[in-house]
Structures are given as C-alpha cells and as structure tokens.
Amino acid sequence: MVGRETLGAEGRAHQIKLMWRRSLLISALAWPALAQVPPGVAAHLERGHAWRRLDEFRAAIAEYDTALRLAPGHPLAMAHRGVTWHRIGEQPQAWADVDAAVAAAGPHEGWPYAARAGLLILAGDLPRAAADLAEAQRREPDALEVLALAAILRVRQGGPVPATPPPRLDEVRLIFGPWLVMGLPL
C-alpha cells in the first residue's frame, strides 16, 4: 500500500475519485434510504464517506456540513457527521449529532439508530446499543452494516463468534474505527 505522503496531489485526487465511485456503488446497493435523498445531498454524503475512508475527517465533516446546508436536519447527514466527530475525539458534537439524527429519522431510516448503537458499543453501554440496533433492524432489516454491528454486539456480550465474518465488517471498521472490533476474534 502506498503511503499518503508518497501519492502526491494527482495520485491523491485519483484515490479520492476511486473511493467516491466505490462509495456511490456501495451506497446504491446497501442503503435503500439513500434513494430518497436529493441528488445534491447524496453527492455530498458520498464525498464525506470517501474522505472518512481516507481518514480525512475534517474534509468529511465539511462535506456533511454542506449536505446539511442543502437539507437541514437530514438524519443520514447528521448521523454520519456524528460518527465522524467521534473519530476525531469530539464527543459532545458526536452525541449531539447522532441523537438529533435519531430524533429526525423517518420510519424507514435505520442508520441513525445504527450509528448511535456503534457509539454506544464503543462507550460500553451494550444494553442501550442493543435497543438501538433492534430499532435499526426493525426499520431496515436488510442493511448489512446493521447486521455487522449486531454480530459485533453479540460477541461483546459474550455470544458465539460467527463462523464467517459478517458482511460489511470492513466497512463498519472504516466507519467507526478499529476500536469497535479491537480484541474481538472477528
């Protein structure tokens, strides 16, 4: 893997473009709720995801901020910005965003609950994480990130280790950081 410092501006721009395209494809397949997002907002969400995958958290937050200027109170944008705030240690902003995202979530939007559940798992509040994951699964039963978080929670609660890693486990690691699965046999 090529280090960031050796890519140069052109290589870095190409890497971001590839990550953004991958992010668009993943989201189109895995996030039915994204189909309800206005196109301009969706583009900023996807750019934010791409920046976050590259550990460029401030750039990701700027994209989520732009999405929120275009669609104030949008639950997906708030949830993703909250998780990203968490990645850089800004806990008050992280919790404010994910709590606001849950409050604003529509009846078929499970990601805000999943986002808060991930932060609750990291905080060690497994009972509240379980409640939020149950709600996320009720709202989006086939969301792969939710299923991956549920598997992580079961293992953290002392349950059996899945025979094969849950789908999208790597994506969940990229979203929440490696600490979510650190020390787990996944």
mmCIF file of the C-alpha atoms, coordinates in Angstrom:
data_MODEL
# 
_entry.id   MODEL 
# 
loop_
_atom_site.group_PDB 
_atom_site.id 
_atom_site.type_symbol 
_atom_site.label_atom_id 
_atom_site.label_alt_id 
_atom_site.label_comp_id 
_atom_site.label_asym_id 
_atom_site.label_entity_id 
_atom_site.label_seq_id 
_atom_site.pdbx_PDB_ins_code 
_atom_site.Cartn_x 
_atom_site.Cartn_y 
_atom_site.Cartn_z 
_atom_site.occupancy 
_atom_site.B_iso_or_equiv 
_atom_site.pdbx_formal_charge 
_atom_site.auth_seq_id 
_atom_site.auth_comp_id 
_atom_site.auth_asym_id 
_atom_site.auth_atom_id 
_atom_site.pdbx_PDB_model_num 
ATOM 1   C CA . MET A 1 1   ? 0.000   0.000   0.000  1.00 0.00 ? 1   MET A CA 1 
ATOM 2   C CA . VAL A 1 2   ? 1.336   3.395   -0.946 1.00 0.00 ? 2   VAL A CA 1 
ATOM 3   C CA . GLY A 1 3   ? 1.641   5.868   1.905  1.00 0.00 ? 3   GLY A CA 1 
ATOM 4   C CA . ARG A 1 4   ? -0.302  9.121   1.735  1.00 0.00 ? 4   ARG A CA 1 
ATOM 5   C CA . GLU A 1 5   ? 2.843   11.200  1.705  1.00 0.00 ? 5   GLU A CA 1 
ATOM 6   C CA . THR A 1 6   ? 4.147   9.478   -1.469 1.00 0.00 ? 6   THR A CA 1 
ATOM 7   C CA . LEU A 1 7   ? 0.989   9.843   -3.565 1.00 0.00 ? 7   LEU A CA 1 
ATOM 8   C CA . GLY A 1 8   ? 1.335   13.483  -4.481 1.00 0.00 ? 8   GLY A CA 1 
ATOM 9   C CA . ALA A 1 9   ? -1.610  15.717  -5.316 1.00 0.00 ? 9   ALA A CA 1 
ATOM 10  C CA . GLU A 1 10  ? -2.545  13.974  -8.558 1.00 0.00 ? 10  GLU A CA 1 
ATOM 11  C CA . GLY A 1 11  ? -2.381  10.474  -7.061 1.00 0.00 ? 11  GLY A CA 1 
ATOM 12  C CA . ARG A 1 12  ? -4.344  11.576  -4.023 1.00 0.00 ? 12  ARG A CA 1 
ATOM 13  C CA . ALA A 1 13  ? -7.044  13.141  -6.212 1.00 0.00 ? 13  ALA A CA 1 
ATOM 14  C CA . HIS A 1 14  ? -7.273  9.903   -8.210 1.00 0.00 ? 14  HIS A CA 1 
ATOM 15  C CA . GLN A 1 15  ? -7.530  7.866   -4.977 1.00 0.00 ? 15  GLN A CA 1 
ATOM 16  C CA . ILE A 1 16  ? -10.342 10.104  -3.723 1.00 0.00 ? 16  ILE A CA 1 
ATOM 17  C CA . LYS A 1 17  ? -12.181 9.791   -7.038 1.00 0.00 ? 17  LYS A CA 1 
ATOM 18  C CA . LEU A 1 18  ? -11.952 5.982   -6.907 1.00 0.00 ? 18  LEU A CA 1 
ATOM 19  C CA . MET A 1 19  ? -13.113 5.902   -3.282 1.00 0.00 ? 19  MET A CA 1 
ATOM 20  C CA . TRP A 1 20  ? -16.035 8.200   -4.122 1.00 0.00 ? 20  TRP A CA 1 
ATOM 21  C CA . ARG A 1 21  ? -17.117 5.956   -7.022 1.00 0.00 ? 21  ARG A CA 1 
ATOM 22  C CA . ARG A 1 22  ? -16.841 2.872   -4.805 1.00 0.00 ? 22  ARG A CA 1 
ATOM 23  C CA . SER A 1 23  ? -18.826 4.638   -2.126 1.00 0.00 ? 23  SER A CA 1 
ATOM 24  C CA . LEU A 1 24  ? -21.592 5.506   -4.598 1.00 0.00 ? 24  LEU A CA 1 
ATOM 25  C CA . LEU A 1 25  ? -21.880 1.886   -5.696 1.00 0.00 ? 25  LEU A CA 1 
ATOM 26  C CA . ILE A 1 26  ? -21.871 0.548   -2.139 1.00 0.00 ? 26  ILE A CA 1 
ATOM 27  C CA . SER A 1 27  ? -24.494 3.031   -1.042 1.00 0.00 ? 27  SER A CA 1 
ATOM 28  C CA . ALA A 1 28  ? -26.722 2.355   -4.023 1.00 0.00 ? 28  ALA A CA 1 
ATOM 29  C CA . LEU A 1 29  ? -26.690 -1.345  -3.172 1.00 0.00 ? 29  LEU A CA 1 
ATOM 30  C CA . ALA A 1 30  ? -26.758 -1.231  0.603  1.00 0.00 ? 30  ALA A CA 1 
ATOM 31  C CA . TRP A 1 31  ? -28.684 1.879   1.578  1.00 0.00 ? 31  TRP A CA 1 
ATOM 32  C CA . PRO A 1 32  ? -32.203 1.963   0.158  1.00 0.00 ? 32  PRO A CA 1 
ATOM 33  C CA . ALA A 1 33  ? -32.815 5.109   2.222  1.00 0.00 ? 33  ALA A CA 1 
ATOM 34  C CA . LEU A 1 34  ? -30.228 6.917   0.086  1.00 0.00 ? 34  LEU A CA 1 
ATOM 35  C CA . ALA A 1 35  ? -32.606 6.655   -2.877 1.00 0.00 ? 35  ALA A CA 1 
ATOM 36  C CA . GLN A 1 36  ? -34.819 9.139   -1.002 1.00 0.00 ? 36  GLN A CA 1 
ATOM 37  C CA . VAL A 1 37  ? -32.005 11.688  -0.642 1.00 0.00 ? 37  VAL A CA 1 
ATOM 38  C CA . PRO A 1 38  ? -31.967 14.654  -3.031 1.00 0.00 ? 38  PRO A CA 1 
ATOM 39  C CA . PRO A 1 39  ? -29.133 14.230  -5.591 1.00 0.00 ? 39  PRO A CA 1 
ATOM 40  C CA . GLY A 1 40  ? -27.038 17.189  -4.403 1.00 0.00 ? 40  GLY A CA 1 
ATOM 41  C CA . VAL A 1 41  ? -27.229 15.986  -0.819 1.00 0.00 ? 41  VAL A CA 1 
ATOM 42  C CA . ALA A 1 42  ? -26.375 12.413  -1.830 1.00 0.00 ? 42  ALA A CA 1 
ATOM 43  C CA . ALA A 1 43  ? -23.254 13.598  -3.636 1.00 0.00 ? 43  ALA A CA 1 
ATOM 44  C CA . HIS A 1 44  ? -22.007 15.427  -0.524 1.00 0.00 ? 44  HIS A CA 1 
ATOM 45  C CA . LEU A 1 45  ? -22.791 12.426  1.673  1.00 0.00 ? 45  LEU A CA 1 
ATOM 46  C CA . GLU A 1 46  ? -20.806 10.167  -0.641 1.00 0.00 ? 46  GLU A CA 1 
ATOM 47  C CA . ARG A 1 47  ? -17.870 12.567  -0.785 1.00 0.00 ? 47  ARG A CA 1 
ATOM 48  C CA . GLY A 1 48  ? -17.959 12.707  3.001  1.00 0.00 ? 48  GLY A CA 1 
ATOM 49  C CA . HIS A 1 49  ? -17.859 8.913   3.159  1.00 0.00 ? 49  HIS A CA 1 
ATOM 50  C CA . ALA A 1 50  ? -14.922 8.831   0.747  1.00 0.00 ? 50  ALA A CA 1 
ATOM 51  C CA . TRP A 1 51  ? -12.978 11.377  2.818  1.00 0.00 ? 51  TRP A CA 1 
ATOM 52  C CA . ARG A 1 52  ? -13.723 9.444   6.017  1.00 0.00 ? 52  ARG A CA 1 
ATOM 53  C CA . ARG A 1 53  ? -12.479 6.193   4.414  1.00 0.00 ? 53  ARG A CA 1 
ATOM 54  C CA . LEU A 1 54  ? -9.203  8.028   3.757  1.00 0.00 ? 54  LEU A CA 1 
ATOM 55  C CA . ASP A 1 55  ? -9.045  9.198   7.404  1.00 0.00 ? 55  ASP A CA 1 
ATOM 56  C CA . GLU A 1 56  ? -9.535  12.797  6.269  1.00 0.00 ? 56  GLU A CA 1 
ATOM 57  C CA . PHE A 1 57  ? -12.098 13.508  8.950  1.00 0.00 ? 57  PHE A CA 1 
ATOM 58  C CA . ARG A 1 58  ? -12.219 17.313  8.754  1.00 0.00 ? 58  ARG A CA 1 
ATOM 59  C CA . ALA A 1 59  ? -12.832 17.123  4.980  1.00 0.00 ? 59  ALA A CA 1 
ATOM 60  C CA . ALA A 1 60  ? -15.569 14.547  5.607  1.00 0.00 ? 60  ALA A CA 1 
ATOM 61  C CA . ILE A 1 61  ? -17.219 16.813  8.176  1.00 0.00 ? 61  ILE A CA 1 
ATOM 62  C CA . ALA A 1 62  ? -17.114 19.703  5.691  1.00 0.00 ? 62  ALA A CA 1 
ATOM 63  C CA . GLU A 1 63  ? -18.986 17.560  3.147  1.00 0.00 ? 63  GLU A CA 1 
ATOM 64  C CA . TYR A 1 64  ? -21.586 16.529  5.735  1.00 0.00 ? 64  TYR A CA 1 
ATOM 65  C CA . ASP A 1 65  ? -21.942 20.216  6.710  1.00 0.00 ? 65  ASP A CA 1 
ATOM 66  C CA . THR A 1 66  ? -22.624 21.065  3.062  1.00 0.00 ? 66  THR A CA 1 
ATOM 67  C CA . ALA A 1 67  ? -25.227 18.296  2.864  1.00 0.00 ? 67  ALA A CA 1 
ATOM 68  C CA . LEU A 1 68  ? -26.884 19.738  5.969  1.00 0.00 ? 68  LEU A CA 1 
ATOM 69  C CA . ARG A 1 69  ? -26.903 23.247  4.485  1.00 0.00 ? 69  ARG A CA 1 
ATOM 70  C CA . LEU A 1 70  ? -28.746 21.800  1.474  1.00 0.00 ? 70  LEU A CA 1 
ATOM 71  C CA . ALA A 1 71  ? -31.090 19.676  3.611  1.00 0.00 ? 71  ALA A CA 1 
ATOM 72  C CA . PRO A 1 72  ? -31.174 20.991  7.194  1.00 0.00 ? 72  PRO A CA 1 
ATOM 73  C CA . GLY A 1 73  ? -31.808 18.288  9.758  1.00 0.00 ? 73  GLY A CA 1 
ATOM 74  C CA . HIS A 1 74  ? -31.198 15.429  7.329  1.00 0.00 ? 74  HIS A CA 1 
ATOM 75  C CA . PRO A 1 75  ? -30.827 12.338  9.563  1.00 0.00 ? 75  PRO A CA 1 
ATOM 76  C CA . LEU A 1 76  ? -28.258 10.467  7.432  1.00 0.00 ? 76  LEU A CA 1 
ATOM 77  C CA . ALA A 1 77  ? -26.016 13.521  7.179  1.00 0.00 ? 77  ALA A CA 1 
ATOM 78  C CA . MET A 1 78  ? -26.261 14.175  10.926 1.00 0.00 ? 78  MET A CA 1 
ATOM 79  C CA . ALA A 1 79  ? -25.593 10.531  11.801 1.00 0.00 ? 79  ALA A CA 1 
ATOM 80  C CA . HIS A 1 80  ? -22.542 10.287  9.561  1.00 0.00 ? 80  HIS A CA 1 
ATOM 81  C CA . ARG A 1 81  ? -21.190 13.613  10.761 1.00 0.00 ? 81  ARG A CA 1 
ATOM 82  C CA . GLY A 1 82  ? -21.699 12.444  14.352 1.00 0.00 ? 82  GLY A CA 1 
ATOM 83  C CA . VAL A 1 83  ? -19.735 9.255   13.792 1.00 0.00 ? 83  VAL A CA 1 
ATOM 84  C CA . THR A 1 84  ? -17.011 11.280  12.117 1.00 0.00 ? 84  THR A CA 1 
ATOM 85  C CA . TRP A 1 85  ? -16.877 13.740  15.028 1.00 0.00 ? 85  TRP A CA 1 
ATOM 86  C CA . HIS A 1 86  ? -16.377 10.693  17.239 1.00 0.00 ? 86  HIS A CA 1 
ATOM 87  C CA . ARG A 1 87  ? -13.441 9.524   15.122 1.00 0.00 ? 87  ARG A CA 1 
ATOM 88  C CA . ILE A 1 88  ? -11.570 12.758  15.937 1.00 0.00 ? 88  ILE A CA 1 
ATOM 89  C CA . GLY A 1 89  ? -12.488 12.703  19.615 1.00 0.00 ? 89  GLY A CA 1 
ATOM 90  C CA . GLU A 1 90  ? -15.140 15.432  19.575 1.00 0.00 ? 90  GLU A CA 1 
ATOM 91  C CA . GLN A 1 91  ? -17.587 13.590  21.817 1.00 0.00 ? 91  GLN A CA 1 
ATOM 92  C CA . PRO A 1 92  ? -20.131 16.369  22.565 1.00 0.00 ? 92  PRO A CA 1 
ATOM 93  C CA . GLN A 1 93  ? -20.625 17.045  18.834 1.00 0.00 ? 93  GLN A CA 1 
ATOM 94  C CA . ALA A 1 94  ? -20.760 13.319  18.079 1.00 0.00 ? 94  ALA A CA 1 
ATOM 95  C CA . TRP A 1 95  ? -23.519 12.604  20.593 1.00 0.00 ? 95  TRP A CA 1 
ATOM 96  C CA . ALA A 1 96  ? -25.463 15.746  19.696 1.00 0.00 ? 96  ALA A CA 1 
ATOM 97  C CA . ASP A 1 97  ? -25.463 14.770  16.020 1.00 0.00 ? 97  ASP A CA 1 
ATOM 98  C CA . VAL A 1 98  ? -26.427 11.111  16.465 1.00 0.00 ? 98  VAL A CA 1 
ATOM 99  C CA . ASP A 1 99  ? -29.140 11.973  18.990 1.00 0.00 ? 99  ASP A CA 1 
ATOM 100 C CA . ALA A 1 100 ? -30.549 14.624  16.626 1.00 0.00 ? 100 ALA A CA 1 
ATOM 101 C CA . ALA A 1 101 ? -30.355 12.135  13.735 1.00 0.00 ? 101 ALA A CA 1 
ATOM 102 C CA . VAL A 1 102 ? -32.362 9.575   15.702 1.00 0.00 ? 102 VAL A CA 1 
ATOM 103 C CA . ALA A 1 103 ? -34.960 12.222  16.567 1.00 0.00 ? 103 ALA A CA 1 
ATOM 104 C CA . ALA A 1 104 ? -35.258 13.216  12.889 1.00 0.00 ? 104 ALA A CA 1 
ATOM 105 C CA . ALA A 1 105 ? -35.215 9.679   11.433 1.00 0.00 ? 105 ALA A CA 1 
ATOM 106 C CA . GLY A 1 106 ? -38.090 8.693   9.210  1.00 0.00 ? 106 GLY A CA 1 
ATOM 107 C CA . PRO A 1 107 ? -39.926 5.388   9.636  1.00 0.00 ? 107 PRO A CA 1 
ATOM 108 C CA . HIS A 1 108 ? -37.594 3.502   7.271  1.00 0.00 ? 108 HIS A CA 1 
ATOM 109 C CA . GLU A 1 109 ? -34.289 5.118   8.277  1.00 0.00 ? 109 GLU A CA 1 
ATOM 110 C CA . GLY A 1 110 ? -32.350 2.718   10.460 1.00 0.00 ? 110 GLY A CA 1 
ATOM 111 C CA . TRP A 1 111 ? -28.860 4.163   10.022 1.00 0.00 ? 111 TRP A CA 1 
ATOM 112 C CA . PRO A 1 112 ? -29.242 6.912   12.657 1.00 0.00 ? 112 PRO A CA 1 
ATOM 113 C CA . TYR A 1 113 ? -30.059 4.207   15.223 1.00 0.00 ? 113 TYR A CA 1 
ATOM 114 C CA . ALA A 1 114 ? -27.184 2.036   13.980 1.00 0.00 ? 114 ALA A CA 1 
ATOM 115 C CA . ALA A 1 115 ? -24.791 4.988   14.178 1.00 0.00 ? 115 ALA A CA 1 
ATOM 116 C CA . ARG A 1 116 ? -25.771 5.678   17.770 1.00 0.00 ? 116 ARG A CA 1 
ATOM 117 C CA . ALA A 1 117 ? -25.555 1.945   18.558 1.00 0.00 ? 117 ALA A CA 1 
ATOM 118 C CA . GLY A 1 118 ? -21.980 1.865   17.251 1.00 0.00 ? 118 GLY A CA 1 
ATOM 119 C CA . LEU A 1 119 ? -21.032 4.769   19.509 1.00 0.00 ? 119 LEU A CA 1 
ATOM 120 C CA . LEU A 1 120 ? -22.808 3.092   22.437 1.00 0.00 ? 120 LEU A CA 1 
ATOM 121 C CA . ILE A 1 121 ? -20.854 -0.128  21.815 1.00 0.00 ? 121 ILE A CA 1 
ATOM 122 C CA . LEU A 1 122 ? -17.644 1.900   21.871 1.00 0.00 ? 122 LEU A CA 1 
ATOM 123 C CA . ALA A 1 123 ? -18.782 3.550   25.121 1.00 0.00 ? 123 ALA A CA 1 
ATOM 124 C CA . GLY A 1 124 ? -19.529 0.141   26.664 1.00 0.00 ? 124 GLY A CA 1 
ATOM 125 C CA . ASP A 1 125 ? -23.269 0.774   27.001 1.00 0.00 ? 125 ASP A CA 1 
ATOM 126 C CA . LEU A 1 126 ? -24.298 -2.548  25.494 1.00 0.00 ? 126 LEU A CA 1 
ATOM 127 C CA . PRO A 1 127 ? -27.951 -2.605  26.676 1.00 0.00 ? 127 PRO A CA 1 
ATOM 128 C CA . ARG A 1 128 ? -28.715 0.740   25.001 1.00 0.00 ? 128 ARG A CA 1 
ATOM 129 C CA . ALA A 1 129 ? -26.732 -0.330  21.937 1.00 0.00 ? 129 ALA A CA 1 
ATOM 130 C CA . ALA A 1 130 ? -28.875 -3.478  21.721 1.00 0.00 ? 130 ALA A CA 1 
ATOM 131 C CA . ALA A 1 131 ? -32.072 -1.411  21.876 1.00 0.00 ? 131 ALA A CA 1 
ATOM 132 C CA . ASP A 1 132 ? -30.878 0.939   19.132 1.00 0.00 ? 132 ASP A CA 1 
ATOM 133 C CA . LEU A 1 133 ? -29.755 -1.962  16.938 1.00 0.00 ? 133 LEU A CA 1 
ATOM 134 C CA . ALA A 1 134 ? -33.125 -3.647  17.371 1.00 0.00 ? 134 ALA A CA 1 
ATOM 135 C CA . GLU A 1 135 ? -34.805 -0.448  16.191 1.00 0.00 ? 135 GLU A CA 1 
ATOM 136 C CA . ALA A 1 136 ? -32.368 -0.107  13.266 1.00 0.00 ? 136 ALA A CA 1 
ATOM 137 C CA . GLN A 1 137 ? -33.112 -3.695  12.232 1.00 0.00 ? 137 GLN A CA 1 
ATOM 138 C CA . ARG A 1 138 ? -36.855 -3.095  12.501 1.00 0.00 ? 138 ARG A CA 1 
ATOM 139 C CA . ARG A 1 139 ? -36.567 -0.085  10.203 1.00 0.00 ? 139 ARG A CA 1 
ATOM 140 C CA . GLU A 1 140 ? -34.033 -1.554  7.740  1.00 0.00 ? 140 GLU A CA 1 
ATOM 141 C CA . PRO A 1 141 ? -33.985 -5.343  8.205  1.00 0.00 ? 141 PRO A CA 1 
ATOM 142 C CA . ASP A 1 142 ? -31.556 -5.995  5.349  1.00 0.00 ? 142 ASP A CA 1 
ATOM 143 C CA . ALA A 1 143 ? -28.995 -3.241  5.998  1.00 0.00 ? 143 ALA A CA 1 
ATOM 144 C CA . LEU A 1 144 ? -25.659 -5.048  6.048  1.00 0.00 ? 144 LEU A CA 1 
ATOM 145 C CA . GLU A 1 145 ? -23.908 -2.538  8.328  1.00 0.00 ? 145 GLU A CA 1 
ATOM 146 C CA . VAL A 1 146 ? -26.664 -3.054  10.903 1.00 0.00 ? 146 VAL A CA 1 
ATOM 147 C CA . LEU A 1 147 ? -26.194 -6.836  10.695 1.00 0.00 ? 147 LEU A CA 1 
ATOM 148 C CA . ALA A 1 148 ? -22.424 -6.425  11.125 1.00 0.00 ? 148 ALA A CA 1 
ATOM 149 C CA . LEU A 1 149 ? -22.931 -4.211  14.187 1.00 0.00 ? 149 LEU A CA 1 
ATOM 150 C CA . ALA A 1 150 ? -25.364 -6.779  15.625 1.00 0.00 ? 150 ALA A CA 1 
ATOM 151 C CA . ALA A 1 151 ? -22.714 -9.511  15.243 1.00 0.00 ? 151 ALA A CA 1 
ATOM 152 C CA . ILE A 1 152 ? -20.113 -7.304  16.967 1.00 0.00 ? 152 ILE A CA 1 
ATOM 153 C CA . LEU A 1 153 ? -22.549 -6.608  19.800 1.00 0.00 ? 153 LEU A CA 1 
ATOM 154 C CA . ARG A 1 154 ? -23.342 -10.318 20.265 1.00 0.00 ? 154 ARG A CA 1 
ATOM 155 C CA . VAL A 1 155 ? -19.629 -11.148 20.570 1.00 0.00 ? 155 VAL A CA 1 
ATOM 156 C CA . ARG A 1 156 ? -19.073 -8.250  23.002 1.00 0.00 ? 156 ARG A CA 1 
ATOM 157 C CA . GLN A 1 157 ? -21.972 -9.600  25.075 1.00 0.00 ? 157 GLN A CA 1 
ATOM 158 C CA . GLY A 1 158 ? -20.229 -12.980 25.271 1.00 0.00 ? 158 GLY A CA 1 
ATOM 159 C CA . GLY A 1 159 ? -22.130 -14.663 22.475 1.00 0.00 ? 159 GLY A CA 1 
ATOM 160 C CA . PRO A 1 160 ? -20.653 -17.019 19.922 1.00 0.00 ? 160 PRO A CA 1 
ATOM 161 C CA . VAL A 1 161 ? -18.184 -15.840 17.332 1.00 0.00 ? 161 VAL A CA 1 
ATOM 162 C CA . PRO A 1 162 ? -19.712 -16.156 13.855 1.00 0.00 ? 162 PRO A CA 1 
ATOM 163 C CA . ALA A 1 163 ? -18.194 -18.933 11.716 1.00 0.00 ? 163 ALA A CA 1 
ATOM 164 C CA . THR A 1 164 ? -17.526 -16.370 8.996  1.00 0.00 ? 164 THR A CA 1 
ATOM 165 C CA . PRO A 1 165 ? -17.099 -12.625 9.437  1.00 0.00 ? 165 PRO A CA 1 
ATOM 166 C CA . PRO A 1 166 ? -20.346 -10.715 8.942  1.00 0.00 ? 166 PRO A CA 1 
ATOM 167 C CA . PRO A 1 167 ? -20.773 -8.989  5.578  1.00 0.00 ? 167 PRO A CA 1 
ATOM 168 C CA . ARG A 1 168 ? -19.575 -5.399  5.541  1.00 0.00 ? 168 ARG A CA 1 
ATOM 169 C CA . LEU A 1 169 ? -17.443 -5.843  8.669  1.00 0.00 ? 169 LEU A CA 1 
ATOM 170 C CA . ASP A 1 170 ? -14.594 -3.981  6.986  1.00 0.00 ? 170 ASP A CA 1 
ATOM 171 C CA . GLU A 1 171 ? -16.945 -1.137  6.082  1.00 0.00 ? 171 GLU A CA 1 
ATOM 172 C CA . VAL A 1 172 ? -18.095 -0.905  9.707  1.00 0.00 ? 172 VAL A CA 1 
ATOM 173 C CA . ARG A 1 173 ? -14.436 -0.763  10.808 1.00 0.00 ? 173 ARG A CA 1 
ATOM 174 C CA . LEU A 1 174 ? -13.885 2.119   8.389  1.00 0.00 ? 174 LEU A CA 1 
ATOM 175 C CA . ILE A 1 175 ? -16.935 3.966   9.676  1.00 0.00 ? 175 ILE A CA 1 
ATOM 176 C CA . PHE A 1 176 ? -16.364 3.575   13.424 1.00 0.00 ? 176 PHE A CA 1 
ATOM 177 C CA . GLY A 1 177 ? -12.630 2.943   13.569 1.00 0.00 ? 177 GLY A CA 1 
ATOM 178 C CA . PRO A 1 178 ? -10.680 -0.148  14.567 1.00 0.00 ? 178 PRO A CA 1 
ATOM 179 C CA . TRP A 1 179 ? -11.569 0.173   18.264 1.00 0.00 ? 179 TRP A CA 1 
ATOM 180 C CA . LEU A 1 180 ? -15.040 -1.234  17.608 1.00 0.00 ? 180 LEU A CA 1 
ATOM 181 C CA . VAL A 1 181 ? -13.626 -4.702  16.927 1.00 0.00 ? 181 VAL A CA 1 
ATOM 182 C CA . MET A 1 182 ? -10.289 -4.463  18.746 1.00 0.00 ? 182 MET A CA 1 
ATOM 183 C CA . GLY A 1 183 ? -9.719  -7.558  20.829 1.00 0.00 ? 183 GLY A CA 1 
ATOM 184 C CA . LEU A 1 184 ? -12.601 -9.452  19.223 1.00 0.00 ? 184 LEU A CA 1 
ATOM 185 C CA . PRO A 1 185 ? -11.976 -12.653 17.272 1.00 0.00 ? 185 PRO A CA 1 
ATOM 186 C CA . LEU A 1 186 ? -13.671 -11.321 14.136 1.00 0.00 ? 186 LEU A CA 1 
# 
